[in-house]
């Protein structure tokens, strides 16, 4: 069981303040973009990129005493590019002013430098798109930090509530009236499953495991496909699991005297030896201390259906007794006493002795502060 001592936590006011600032910045960035419209600013970004490519293509050849044909091509391409811009393109007048700037018999590097300076306002406008993207990234990061802190506070609240509840546990409660039926069932189902695994054909055991996939609260590890197919299709699948594991340890030549396709058996069984050796009744046990009633009641319903597939009344009767006991009015009291006796660590007992009410109140207030901020921003 984890120690309930809370880890150092960021100041919720600081987290909320950062979220508020990020939300305001994102709203300002949105407003700056909406002044011109997303589509118009994207069109402006494309226009600048096209113009820069044109400058890069011709600047070296069209300046000074360079190639006169390049100069003419640049003039034609520049006019065609600017004429193709939409009339409502932001800074369109600036683009048109470049036609006059470059309308001369000889161009210089200074002309291109001047053109780039004139386009600074256009670049600043396009920068609003990047500013908006950055602001929204910052906002999402701030929300994530607040949400993580709220979840951590909720975990702290749950743990402190648990300690508070266990601190109030009735340690004189007759927990043996709960433990006896649970131990009786666990012992019976463990013995029955051991017999089932030892004596039943492997294909029946693996088929049983595969049927439990429809019962997620039981929790058997799924049988490997190759193993399941082998025991279902091959004659060797009528042998019990211990016999198959023994066969898998034989050499292929020795195994050839016992089964068909010995190499297939060694691959399907030997390759899954660990799975088969670990296959036991643990997923069927209730355990001690038992789970909370809300979870255990549903699991017991599934266990009744699952256990009936291989066990008889000698197992089902104690299982039904456990189910009746879990549904009893005193189950929570008995379970709390059991957990308090068997699960609390020394540190947790010290926390309980010191009192957790103040810590719990602060943790609840912290979580509420953070949840409210997530709703507000």
Short mmCIF file of the C-alpha atoms (twelve columns), coordinates in Angstrom:
data_MODEL
# 
_entry.id   MODEL 
# 
loop_
_atom_site.group_PDB 
_atom_site.id 
_atom_site.type_symbol 
_atom_site.label_atom_id 
_atom_site.label_alt_id 
_atom_site.label_comp_id 
_atom_site.label_asym_id 
_atom_site.label_seq_id 
_atom_site.Cartn_x 
_atom_site.Cartn_y 
_atom_site.Cartn_z 
_atom_site.pdbx_PDB_model_num 
ATOM 1   C CA . UNK A 1   0.000   0.000   0.000   1 
ATOM 2   C CA . UNK A 2   1.367   3.416   -0.898  1 
ATOM 3   C CA . UNK A 3   2.361   5.951   1.732   1 
ATOM 4   C CA . UNK A 4   -0.249  8.680   2.007   1 
ATOM 5   C CA . UNK A 5   2.281   11.437  2.752   1 
ATOM 6   C CA . UNK A 6   1.606   13.963  0.005   1 
ATOM 7   C CA . UNK A 7   4.437   14.835  -2.390  1 
ATOM 8   C CA . UNK A 8   5.476   18.469  -2.831  1 
ATOM 9   C CA . UNK A 9   2.884   20.126  -5.046  1 
ATOM 10  C CA . UNK A 10  2.916   23.235  -7.207  1 
ATOM 11  C CA . UNK A 11  1.054   26.231  -5.856  1 
ATOM 12  C CA . UNK A 12  -2.504  26.015  -7.242  1 
ATOM 13  C CA . UNK A 13  -2.700  29.804  -7.441  1 
ATOM 14  C CA . UNK A 14  0.398   29.829  -9.626  1 
ATOM 15  C CA . UNK A 15  -1.022  27.097  -11.862 1 
ATOM 16  C CA . UNK A 16  -4.356  28.883  -12.177 1 
ATOM 17  C CA . UNK A 17  -2.634  32.213  -12.821 1 
ATOM 18  C CA . UNK A 18  -0.567  30.665  -15.605 1 
ATOM 19  C CA . UNK A 19  -3.697  29.154  -17.121 1 
ATOM 20  C CA . UNK A 20  -5.542  32.470  -16.945 1 
ATOM 21  C CA . UNK A 21  -2.627  34.275  -18.605 1 
ATOM 22  C CA . UNK A 22  -2.385  31.606  -21.298 1 
ATOM 23  C CA . UNK A 23  -6.128  31.808  -21.958 1 
ATOM 24  C CA . UNK A 24  -5.919  35.612  -22.251 1 
ATOM 25  C CA . UNK A 25  -2.932  35.372  -24.581 1 
ATOM 26  C CA . UNK A 26  -4.729  32.848  -26.764 1 
ATOM 27  C CA . UNK A 27  -7.794  35.103  -26.920 1 
ATOM 28  C CA . UNK A 28  -5.616  38.095  -27.897 1 
ATOM 29  C CA . UNK A 29  -3.880  36.025  -30.570 1 
ATOM 30  C CA . UNK A 30  -7.249  34.899  -31.927 1 
ATOM 31  C CA . UNK A 31  -8.443  38.498  -32.073 1 
ATOM 32  C CA . UNK A 32  -5.318  39.613  -33.936 1 
ATOM 33  C CA . UNK A 33  -5.882  36.938  -36.564 1 
ATOM 34  C CA . UNK A 34  -9.606  37.560  -36.856 1 
ATOM 35  C CA . UNK A 35  -8.950  41.254  -37.612 1 
ATOM 36  C CA . UNK A 36  -7.793  40.135  -41.047 1 
ATOM 37  C CA . UNK A 37  -9.207  36.617  -41.243 1 
ATOM 38  C CA . UNK A 38  -7.362  33.323  -41.281 1 
ATOM 39  C CA . UNK A 39  -7.792  32.760  -45.006 1 
ATOM 40  C CA . UNK A 40  -6.512  36.225  -45.936 1 
ATOM 41  C CA . UNK A 41  -3.441  35.855  -43.742 1 
ATOM 42  C CA . UNK A 42  -2.715  32.413  -45.172 1 
ATOM 43  C CA . UNK A 43  -3.022  33.885  -48.649 1 
ATOM 44  C CA . UNK A 44  -0.585  36.619  -47.605 1 
ATOM 45  C CA . UNK A 45  1.860   34.012  -46.324 1 
ATOM 46  C CA . UNK A 46  1.674   32.212  -49.655 1 
ATOM 47  C CA . UNK A 47  2.173   35.494  -51.519 1 
ATOM 48  C CA . UNK A 48  5.306   36.296  -49.502 1 
ATOM 49  C CA . UNK A 49  6.685   32.809  -50.047 1 
ATOM 50  C CA . UNK A 50  6.090   33.061  -53.805 1 
ATOM 51  C CA . UNK A 51  7.732   36.484  -53.929 1 
ATOM 52  C CA . UNK A 52  10.744  35.325  -51.931 1 
ATOM 53  C CA . UNK A 53  11.230  32.423  -54.320 1 
ATOM 54  C CA . UNK A 54  11.096  34.882  -57.195 1 
ATOM 55  C CA . UNK A 55  13.705  37.117  -55.555 1 
ATOM 56  C CA . UNK A 56  15.974  34.146  -54.811 1 
ATOM 57  C CA . UNK A 57  15.644  32.921  -58.395 1 
ATOM 58  C CA . UNK A 58  16.496  36.186  -60.159 1 
ATOM 59  C CA . UNK A 59  18.435  38.449  -57.780 1 
ATOM 60  C CA . UNK A 60  21.867  37.218  -58.761 1 
ATOM 61  C CA . UNK A 61  21.308  37.321  -62.534 1 
ATOM 62  C CA . UNK A 62  19.014  40.356  -62.868 1 
ATOM 63  C CA . UNK A 63  21.160  42.880  -60.961 1 
ATOM 64  C CA . UNK A 64  24.051  45.047  -62.090 1 
ATOM 65  C CA . UNK A 65  25.416  44.073  -65.479 1 
ATOM 66  C CA . UNK A 66  23.936  40.603  -65.227 1 
ATOM 67  C CA . UNK A 67  21.940  38.670  -67.767 1 
ATOM 68  C CA . UNK A 68  19.530  41.064  -69.500 1 
ATOM 69  C CA . UNK A 69  17.167  38.227  -70.348 1 
ATOM 70  C CA . UNK A 70  16.951  37.347  -66.643 1 
ATOM 71  C CA . UNK A 71  16.106  40.978  -65.968 1 
ATOM 72  C CA . UNK A 72  13.245  40.832  -68.500 1 
ATOM 73  C CA . UNK A 73  11.996  37.479  -67.178 1 
ATOM 74  C CA . UNK A 74  12.027  38.835  -63.644 1 
ATOM 75  C CA . UNK A 75  9.971   41.860  -64.658 1 
ATOM 76  C CA . UNK A 76  7.399   39.674  -66.424 1 
ATOM 77  C CA . UNK A 77  7.164   37.149  -63.605 1 
ATOM 78  C CA . UNK A 78  6.870   39.872  -60.969 1 
ATOM 79  C CA . UNK A 79  4.002   41.584  -62.804 1 
ATOM 80  C CA . UNK A 80  2.236   38.254  -63.342 1 
ATOM 81  C CA . UNK A 81  2.623   37.324  -59.679 1 
ATOM 82  C CA . UNK A 82  1.324   40.629  -58.278 1 
ATOM 83  C CA . UNK A 83  -1.531  40.816  -60.780 1 
ATOM 84  C CA . UNK A 84  -2.647  37.368  -59.613 1 
ATOM 85  C CA . UNK A 85  -3.084  38.459  -56.013 1 
ATOM 86  C CA . UNK A 86  -6.657  38.908  -54.731 1 
ATOM 87  C CA . UNK A 87  -7.834  42.473  -54.456 1 
ATOM 88  C CA . UNK A 88  -8.473  42.098  -50.700 1 
ATOM 89  C CA . UNK A 89  -5.021  40.672  -49.961 1 
ATOM 90  C CA . UNK A 90  -3.577  42.495  -46.930 1 
ATOM 91  C CA . UNK A 91  -0.706  44.819  -47.884 1 
ATOM 92  C CA . UNK A 92  -1.582  44.513  -51.560 1 
ATOM 93  C CA . UNK A 93  -0.538  48.135  -52.078 1 
ATOM 94  C CA . UNK A 94  2.926   47.252  -50.829 1 
ATOM 95  C CA . UNK A 95  3.209   44.475  -53.393 1 
ATOM 96  C CA . UNK A 96  2.076   46.833  -56.126 1 
ATOM 97  C CA . UNK A 97  4.666   49.414  -55.036 1 
ATOM 98  C CA . UNK A 98  7.337   46.857  -55.859 1 
ATOM 99  C CA . UNK A 99  6.345   47.073  -59.525 1 
ATOM 100 C CA . UNK A 100 7.409   50.736  -59.518 1 
ATOM 101 C CA . UNK A 101 10.499  49.982  -57.431 1 
ATOM 102 C CA . UNK A 102 11.770  47.469  -59.974 1 
ATOM 103 C CA . UNK A 103 10.604  49.426  -63.011 1 
ATOM 104 C CA . UNK A 104 14.046  50.731  -64.046 1 
ATOM 105 C CA . UNK A 105 16.669  49.893  -66.619 1 
ATOM 106 C CA . UNK A 106 19.155  48.458  -64.160 1 
ATOM 107 C CA . UNK A 107 18.548  46.705  -60.840 1 
ATOM 108 C CA . UNK A 108 20.846  46.520  -57.845 1 
ATOM 109 C CA . UNK A 109 21.092  44.485  -54.682 1 
ATOM 110 C CA . UNK A 110 19.873  47.589  -52.834 1 
ATOM 111 C CA . UNK A 111 16.598  47.423  -54.785 1 
ATOM 112 C CA . UNK A 112 15.968  43.894  -53.500 1 
ATOM 113 C CA . UNK A 113 16.963  44.947  -49.977 1 
ATOM 114 C CA . UNK A 114 14.519  47.867  -50.184 1 
ATOM 115 C CA . UNK A 115 11.774  45.516  -51.382 1 
ATOM 116 C CA . UNK A 116 12.353  43.211  -48.454 1 
ATOM 117 C CA . UNK A 117 12.200  46.125  -46.022 1 
ATOM 118 C CA . UNK A 118 8.889   47.253  -47.498 1 
ATOM 119 C CA . UNK A 119 7.468   43.782  -46.895 1 
ATOM 120 C CA . UNK A 120 8.244   43.809  -43.159 1 
ATOM 121 C CA . UNK A 121 4.687   44.840  -42.237 1 
ATOM 122 C CA . UNK A 122 3.339   41.980  -44.341 1 
ATOM 123 C CA . UNK A 123 5.663   39.563  -42.571 1 
ATOM 124 C CA . UNK A 124 4.497   40.916  -39.234 1 
ATOM 125 C CA . UNK A 125 0.881   40.270  -40.209 1 
ATOM 126 C CA . UNK A 126 1.678   36.707  -41.246 1 
ATOM 127 C CA . UNK A 127 3.437   36.316  -37.884 1 
ATOM 128 C CA . UNK A 128 0.004   36.544  -36.241 1 
ATOM 129 C CA . UNK A 129 -0.678  33.005  -37.500 1 
ATOM 130 C CA . UNK A 130 2.433   31.643  -35.807 1 
ATOM 131 C CA . UNK A 131 1.730   33.700  -32.688 1 
ATOM 132 C CA . UNK A 132 -1.760  32.205  -32.521 1 
ATOM 133 C CA . UNK A 133 -0.449  28.653  -32.917 1 
ATOM 134 C CA . UNK A 134 2.163   29.238  -30.209 1 
ATOM 135 C CA . UNK A 135 -0.415  30.822  -27.891 1 
ATOM 136 C CA . UNK A 136 -2.754  27.861  -28.271 1 
ATOM 137 C CA . UNK A 137 0.126   25.435  -27.637 1 
ATOM 138 C CA . UNK A 138 0.936   27.343  -24.449 1 
ATOM 139 C CA . UNK A 139 -2.741  27.325  -23.447 1 
ATOM 140 C CA . UNK A 140 -3.065  23.571  -23.958 1 
ATOM 141 C CA . UNK A 141 0.117   22.987  -21.970 1 
ATOM 142 C CA . UNK A 142 -1.174  25.184  -19.128 1 
ATOM 143 C CA . UNK A 143 -4.511  23.331  -19.101 1 
ATOM 144 C CA . UNK A 144 -2.690  20.017  -19.059 1 
ATOM 145 C CA . UNK A 145 -0.639  21.083  -16.043 1 
ATOM 146 C CA . UNK A 146 -3.762  22.183  -14.184 1 
ATOM 147 C CA . UNK A 147 -5.627  18.992  -15.131 1 
ATOM 148 C CA . UNK A 148 -2.705  16.826  -13.999 1 
ATOM 149 C CA . UNK A 149 -2.534  18.721  -10.717 1 
ATOM 150 C CA . UNK A 150 -6.300  18.320  -10.232 1 
ATOM 151 C CA . UNK A 151 -6.031  14.577  -10.851 1 
ATOM 152 C CA . UNK A 152 -3.141  14.345  -8.412  1 
ATOM 153 C CA . UNK A 153 -5.205  16.230  -5.834  1 
ATOM 154 C CA . UNK A 154 -8.097  13.843  -6.435  1 
ATOM 155 C CA . UNK A 155 -5.763  10.891  -5.811  1 
ATOM 156 C CA . UNK A 156 -4.624  12.531  -2.593  1 
ATOM 157 C CA . UNK A 157 -8.240  13.077  -1.543  1 
ATOM 158 C CA . UNK A 158 -9.087  9.435   -2.235  1 
ATOM 159 C CA . UNK A 159 -6.096  8.195   -0.264  1 
ATOM 160 C CA . UNK A 160 -6.791  10.485  2.687   1 
ATOM 161 C CA . UNK A 161 -10.447 9.488   2.676   1 
ATOM 162 C CA . UNK A 162 -9.300  5.890   2.764   1 
ATOM 163 C CA . UNK A 163 -7.036  6.567   5.733   1 
ATOM 164 C CA . UNK A 164 -9.784  8.464   7.497   1 
ATOM 165 C CA . UNK A 165 -12.211 5.601   6.947   1 
ATOM 166 C CA . UNK A 166 -9.701  2.985   8.100   1 
ATOM 167 C CA . UNK A 167 -8.808  5.128   11.092  1 
ATOM 168 C CA . UNK A 168 -12.425 4.826   12.132  1 
ATOM 169 C CA . UNK A 169 -12.502 1.083   11.524  1 
ATOM 170 C CA . UNK A 170 -13.953 -1.136  14.215  1 
ATOM 171 C CA . UNK A 171 -10.937 -3.257  15.042  1 
ATOM 172 C CA . UNK A 172 -13.103 -5.430  17.305  1 
ATOM 173 C CA . UNK A 173 -15.377 -6.383  14.421  1 
ATOM 174 C CA . UNK A 174 -15.709 -10.166 13.910  1 
ATOM 175 C CA . UNK A 175 -13.670 -10.297 10.694  1 
ATOM 176 C CA . UNK A 176 -13.373 -14.087 10.931  1 
ATOM 177 C CA . UNK A 177 -17.035 -14.356 9.940   1 
ATOM 178 C CA . UNK A 178 -15.935 -12.869 6.606   1 
ATOM 179 C CA . UNK A 179 -12.576 -14.546 6.309   1 
ATOM 180 C CA . UNK A 180 -13.793 -18.084 6.924   1 
ATOM 181 C CA . UNK A 181 -16.052 -18.354 3.851   1 
ATOM 182 C CA . UNK A 182 -13.478 -16.593 1.679   1 
ATOM 183 C CA . UNK A 183 -10.695 -18.938 2.767   1 
ATOM 184 C CA . UNK A 184 -12.993 -21.918 2.309   1 
ATOM 185 C CA . UNK A 185 -13.801 -20.889 -1.259  1 
ATOM 186 C CA . UNK A 186 -10.223 -19.968 -2.162  1 
ATOM 187 C CA . UNK A 187 -8.910  -23.308 -0.871  1 
ATOM 188 C CA . UNK A 188 -11.646 -25.242 -2.683  1 
ATOM 189 C CA . UNK A 189 -11.248 -23.488 -6.038  1 
ATOM 190 C CA . UNK A 190 -7.454  -23.724 -5.877  1 
ATOM 191 C CA . UNK A 191 -7.633  -27.479 -5.289  1 
ATOM 192 C CA . UNK A 192 -10.293 -27.969 -7.967  1 
ATOM 193 C CA . UNK A 193 -8.359  -26.023 -10.581 1 
ATOM 194 C CA . UNK A 194 -5.149  -27.882 -9.791  1 
ATOM 195 C CA . UNK A 195 -6.999  -31.144 -10.410 1 
ATOM 196 C CA . UNK A 196 -8.575  -29.771 -13.581 1 
ATOM 197 C CA . UNK A 197 -5.214  -28.616 -14.957 1 
ATOM 198 C CA . UNK A 198 -3.521  -31.866 -13.950 1 
ATOM 199 C CA . UNK A 199 -6.092  -34.370 -15.198 1 
ATOM 200 C CA . UNK A 200 -8.281  -32.820 -17.905 1 
ATOM 201 C CA . UNK A 201 -7.274  -32.878 -21.582 1 
ATOM 202 C CA . UNK A 202 -5.178  -29.825 -22.421 1 
ATOM 203 C CA . UNK A 203 -7.693  -28.793 -25.059 1 
ATOM 204 C CA . UNK A 204 -10.426 -28.593 -22.404 1 
ATOM 205 C CA . UNK A 205 -8.266  -26.504 -20.074 1 
ATOM 206 C CA . UNK A 206 -7.231  -24.083 -22.832 1 
ATOM 207 C CA . UNK A 207 -10.805 -23.933 -24.124 1 
ATOM 208 C CA . UNK A 208 -11.894 -23.009 -20.604 1 
ATOM 209 C CA . UNK A 209 -9.311  -20.234 -20.430 1 
ATOM 210 C CA . UNK A 210 -10.488 -18.899 -23.776 1 
ATOM 211 C CA . UNK A 211 -14.110 -18.783 -22.599 1 
ATOM 212 C CA . UNK A 212 -13.050 -16.575 -19.692 1 
ATOM 213 C CA . UNK A 213 -12.194 -13.815 -22.181 1 
ATOM 214 C CA . UNK A 214 -15.914 -13.010 -22.030 1 
ATOM 215 C CA . UNK A 215 -15.524 -12.343 -18.285 1 
ATOM 216 C CA . UNK A 216 -13.067 -9.441  -17.950 1 
ATOM 217 C CA . UNK A 217 -13.212 -9.355  -14.149 1 
ATOM 218 C CA . UNK A 218 -11.835 -12.883 -13.896 1 
ATOM 219 C CA . UNK A 219 -8.556  -11.996 -15.541 1 
ATOM 220 C CA . UNK A 220 -6.891  -15.072 -17.008 1 
ATOM 221 C CA . UNK A 221 -4.041  -14.265 -19.364 1 
ATOM 222 C CA . UNK A 222 -5.250  -15.166 -22.890 1 
ATOM 223 C CA . UNK A 223 -3.952  -18.443 -24.264 1 
ATOM 224 C CA . UNK A 224 -1.374  -17.997 -27.063 1 
ATOM 225 C CA . UNK A 225 -2.952  -18.582 -30.467 1 
ATOM 226 C CA . UNK A 226 -0.427  -21.202 -31.563 1 
ATOM 227 C CA . UNK A 227 -0.917  -23.226 -28.395 1 
ATOM 228 C CA . UNK A 228 -4.717  -22.979 -28.530 1 
ATOM 229 C CA . UNK A 229 -4.784  -24.089 -32.166 1 
ATOM 230 C CA . UNK A 230 -2.415  -26.989 -31.501 1 
ATOM 231 C CA . UNK A 231 -4.337  -28.530 -28.595 1 
ATOM 232 C CA . UNK A 232 -7.645  -28.008 -30.386 1 
ATOM 233 C CA . UNK A 233 -6.589  -29.635 -33.684 1 
ATOM 234 C CA . UNK A 234 -3.994  -32.259 -32.800 1 
ATOM 235 C CA . UNK A 235 -4.512  -35.621 -31.133 1 
ATOM 236 C CA . UNK A 236 -1.908  -34.656 -28.537 1 
ATOM 237 C CA . UNK A 237 -4.416  -32.116 -27.257 1 
ATOM 238 C CA . UNK A 238 -6.261  -34.976 -25.524 1 
ATOM 239 C CA . UNK A 239 -3.279  -35.376 -23.182 1 
ATOM 240 C CA . UNK A 240 -3.238  -33.357 -19.936 1 
ATOM 241 C CA . UNK A 241 -0.950  -30.350 -19.636 1 
ATOM 242 C CA . UNK A 242 1.697   -32.030 -17.403 1 
ATOM 243 C CA . UNK A 243 2.071   -34.801 -19.981 1 
ATOM 244 C CA . UNK A 244 2.459   -32.324 -22.832 1 
ATOM 245 C CA . UNK A 245 5.109   -30.439 -20.878 1 
ATOM 246 C CA . UNK A 246 6.954   -33.717 -20.303 1 
ATOM 247 C CA . UNK A 247 6.746   -34.506 -24.011 1 
ATOM 248 C CA . UNK A 248 8.086   -31.069 -24.864 1 
ATOM 249 C CA . UNK A 249 11.262  -31.924 -22.949 1 
ATOM 250 C CA . UNK A 250 11.925  -35.016 -25.066 1 
ATOM 251 C CA . UNK A 251 14.270  -35.028 -28.020 1 
ATOM 252 C CA . UNK A 252 12.495  -35.048 -31.423 1 
ATOM 253 C CA . UNK A 253 13.609  -38.624 -32.050 1 
ATOM 254 C CA . UNK A 254 12.250  -39.851 -28.694 1 
ATOM 255 C CA . UNK A 255 9.096   -37.767 -29.033 1 
ATOM 256 C CA . UNK A 256 8.444   -39.335 -32.438 1 
ATOM 257 C CA . UNK A 257 7.487   -42.549 -30.627 1 
ATOM 258 C CA . UNK A 258 4.680   -40.790 -28.696 1 
ATOM 259 C CA . UNK A 259 3.063   -38.166 -30.919 1 
ATOM 260 C CA . UNK A 260 2.689   -37.183 -34.528 1 
ATOM 261 C CA . UNK A 261 4.499   -34.042 -35.692 1 
ATOM 262 C CA . UNK A 262 6.908   -33.896 -32.720 1 
ATOM 263 C CA . UNK A 263 8.522   -30.649 -33.888 1 
ATOM 264 C CA . UNK A 264 5.133   -28.965 -34.027 1 
ATOM 265 C CA . UNK A 265 4.483   -30.050 -30.434 1 
ATOM 266 C CA . UNK A 266 7.848   -28.764 -29.247 1 
ATOM 267 C CA . UNK A 267 7.181   -25.415 -30.908 1 
ATOM 268 C CA . UNK A 268 3.584   -25.048 -29.669 1 
ATOM 269 C CA . UNK A 269 4.039   -26.487 -26.172 1 
ATOM 270 C CA . UNK A 270 7.733   -25.975 -25.484 1 
ATOM 271 C CA . UNK A 271 7.553   -22.436 -26.826 1 
ATOM 272 C CA . UNK A 272 4.759   -21.681 -24.347 1 
ATOM 273 C CA . UNK A 273 6.139   -23.614 -21.376 1 
ATOM 274 C CA . UNK A 274 6.205   -20.559 -19.120 1 
ATOM 275 C CA . UNK A 275 2.556   -19.804 -19.857 1 
ATOM 276 C CA . UNK A 276 1.474   -23.368 -19.123 1 
ATOM 277 C CA . UNK A 277 3.545   -23.666 -15.946 1 
ATOM 278 C CA . UNK A 278 2.142   -20.400 -14.594 1 
ATOM 279 C CA . UNK A 279 -1.457  -21.303 -15.379 1 
ATOM 280 C CA . UNK A 280 -3.101  -21.560 -11.959 1 
ATOM 281 C CA . UNK A 281 -6.186  -20.607 -9.955  1 
ATOM 282 C CA . UNK A 282 -5.036  -17.103 -8.976  1 
ATOM 283 C CA . UNK A 283 -7.531  -15.316 -11.284 1 
ATOM 284 C CA . UNK A 284 -10.337 -17.232 -9.545  1 
ATOM 285 C CA . UNK A 285 -9.426  -16.342 -5.966  1 
ATOM 286 C CA . UNK A 286 -11.128 -13.708 -3.842  1 
ATOM 287 C CA . UNK A 287 -8.073  -13.091 -1.670  1 
ATOM 288 C CA . UNK A 288 -7.631  -11.371 1.660   1 
ATOM 289 C CA . UNK A 289 -8.434  -8.657  2.448   1 
ATOM 290 C CA . UNK A 290 -11.200 -8.740  -0.149  1 
ATOM 291 C CA . UNK A 291 -11.971 -5.958  -2.619  1 
ATOM 292 C CA . UNK A 292 -14.592 -3.267  -1.947  1 
ATOM 293 C CA . UNK A 293 -18.149 -4.497  -2.246  1 
ATOM 294 C CA . UNK A 294 -18.978 -2.441  -5.366  1 
ATOM 295 C CA . UNK A 295 -16.248 -4.161  -7.370  1 
ATOM 296 C CA . UNK A 296 -16.335 -7.585  -5.741  1 
ATOM 297 C CA . UNK A 297 -20.070 -8.141  -6.223  1 
ATOM 298 C CA . UNK A 298 -19.727 -7.924  -10.010 1 
ATOM 299 C CA . UNK A 299 -16.638 -10.113 -9.994  1 
ATOM 300 C CA . UNK A 300 -18.362 -12.776 -7.897  1 
ATOM 301 C CA . UNK A 301 -21.215 -12.877 -10.412 1 
ATOM 302 C CA . UNK A 302 -18.681 -13.637 -13.144 1 
ATOM 303 C CA . UNK A 303 -16.864 -16.182 -10.982 1 
ATOM 304 C CA . UNK A 304 -20.078 -18.158 -10.470 1 
ATOM 305 C CA . UNK A 305 -20.444 -18.536 -14.235 1 
ATOM 306 C CA . UNK A 306 -16.760 -19.328 -14.794 1 
ATOM 307 C CA . UNK A 307 -16.131 -21.733 -11.932 1 
ATOM 308 C CA . UNK A 308 -19.243 -23.780 -12.791 1 
ATOM 309 C CA . UNK A 309 -17.511 -24.768 -16.043 1 
ATOM 310 C CA . UNK A 310 -15.000 -27.044 -14.315 1 
ATOM 311 C CA . UNK A 311 -15.949 -27.358 -10.613 1 
ATOM 312 C CA . UNK A 312 -18.814 -28.926 -8.703  1 
ATOM 313 C CA . UNK A 313 -20.967 -28.014 -5.738  1 
ATOM 314 C CA . UNK A 314 -18.058 -28.473 -3.332  1 
ATOM 315 C CA . UNK A 315 -16.618 -25.257 -4.834  1 
ATOM 316 C CA . UNK A 316 -19.798 -23.456 -5.867  1 
ATOM 317 C CA . UNK A 317 -21.416 -23.690 -2.422  1 
ATOM 318 C CA . UNK A 318 -18.611 -21.792 -0.627  1 
ATOM 319 C CA . UNK A 319 -18.552 -19.334 -3.548  1 
ATOM 320 C CA . UNK A 320 -22.262 -18.632 -3.059  1 
ATOM 321 C CA . UNK A 321 -21.605 -18.241 0.670   1 
ATOM 322 C CA . UNK A 322 -19.002 -15.583 -0.082  1 
ATOM 323 C CA . UNK A 323 -21.401 -13.793 -2.400  1 
ATOM 324 C CA . UNK A 324 -24.077 -13.717 0.290   1 
ATOM 325 C CA . UNK A 325 -21.553 -12.422 2.813   1 
ATOM 326 C CA . UNK A 326 -20.387 -9.615  0.511   1 
ATOM 327 C CA . UNK A 327 -23.979 -8.500  0.037   1 
ATOM 328 C CA . UNK A 328 -24.523 -8.339  3.794   1 
ATOM 329 C CA . UNK A 329 -25.107 -5.041  5.558   1 
ATOM 330 C CA . UNK A 330 -21.949 -5.389  7.658   1 
ATOM 331 C CA . UNK A 331 -19.546 -6.187  4.800   1 
ATOM 332 C CA . UNK A 332 -18.016 -2.702  4.577   1 
ATOM 333 C CA . UNK A 333 -17.449 -2.582  8.333   1 
ATOM 334 C CA . UNK A 334 -15.770 -5.984  8.343   1 
ATOM 335 C CA . UNK A 335 -13.671 -5.203  5.291   1 
ATOM 336 C CA . UNK A 336 -12.466 -1.887  6.718   1 
ATOM 337 C CA . UNK A 337 -11.405 -3.713  9.873   1 
ATOM 338 C CA . UNK A 338 -9.625  -6.347  7.807   1 
ATOM 339 C CA . UNK A 339 -7.770  -3.757  5.714   1 
ATOM 340 C CA . UNK A 340 -6.868  -1.699  8.765   1 
ATOM 341 C CA . UNK A 341 -5.423  -4.798  10.412  1 
ATOM 342 C CA . UNK A 342 -3.633  -6.359  7.449   1 
ATOM 343 C CA . UNK A 343 -2.751  -3.621  4.946   1 
ATOM 344 C CA . UNK A 344 -1.898  -0.383  6.721   1 
ATOM 345 C CA . UNK A 345 1.798   0.420   6.697   1 
ATOM 346 C CA . UNK A 346 3.598   1.843   9.704   1 
ATOM 347 C CA . UNK A 347 3.734   5.262   8.036   1 
ATOM 348 C CA . UNK A 348 0.006   5.147   7.309   1 
ATOM 349 C CA . UNK A 349 -0.760  4.257   10.904  1 
ATOM 350 C CA . UNK A 350 1.328   7.247   12.017  1 
ATOM 351 C CA . UNK A 351 -0.599  9.512   9.618   1 
ATOM 352 C CA . UNK A 352 -3.889  8.254   11.036  1 
ATOM 353 C CA . UNK A 353 -2.688  8.761   14.575  1 
ATOM 354 C CA . UNK A 354 -1.663  12.354  13.749  1 
ATOM 355 C CA . UNK A 355 -5.022  13.003  12.080  1 
ATOM 356 C CA . UNK A 356 -5.776  13.495  8.402   1 
ATOM 357 C CA . UNK A 357 -8.814  15.785  8.582   1 
ATOM 358 C CA . UNK A 358 -6.886  19.007  7.944   1 
ATOM 359 C CA . UNK A 359 -4.872  17.467  5.099   1 
ATOM 360 C CA . UNK A 360 -8.082  16.130  3.595   1 
ATOM 361 C CA . UNK A 361 -9.780  19.527  3.752   1 
ATOM 362 C CA . UNK A 362 -6.793  21.171  2.045   1 
ATOM 363 C CA . UNK A 363 -6.640  18.506  -0.642  1 
ATOM 364 C CA . UNK A 364 -10.342 18.876  -1.402  1 
ATOM 365 C CA . UNK A 365 -10.010 22.666  -1.596  1 
ATOM 366 C CA . UNK A 366 -7.018  22.333  -3.889  1 
ATOM 367 C CA . UNK A 367 -8.836  19.990  -6.237  1 
ATOM 368 C CA . UNK A 368 -11.920 22.225  -6.314  1 
ATOM 369 C CA . UNK A 369 -9.790  25.293  -7.036  1 
ATOM 370 C CA . UNK A 370 -8.163  23.549  -9.976  1 
ATOM 371 C CA . UNK A 371 -11.413 22.067  -11.334 1 
ATOM 372 C CA . UNK A 372 -13.072 25.472  -11.162 1 
ATOM 373 C CA . UNK A 373 -10.194 26.994  -13.124 1 
ATOM 374 C CA . UNK A 374 -10.539 24.339  -15.826 1 
ATOM 375 C CA . UNK A 375 -14.227 25.211  -16.123 1 
ATOM 376 C CA . UNK A 376 -13.560 28.961  -16.157 1 
ATOM 377 C CA . UNK A 377 -10.667 28.945  -18.629 1 
# 
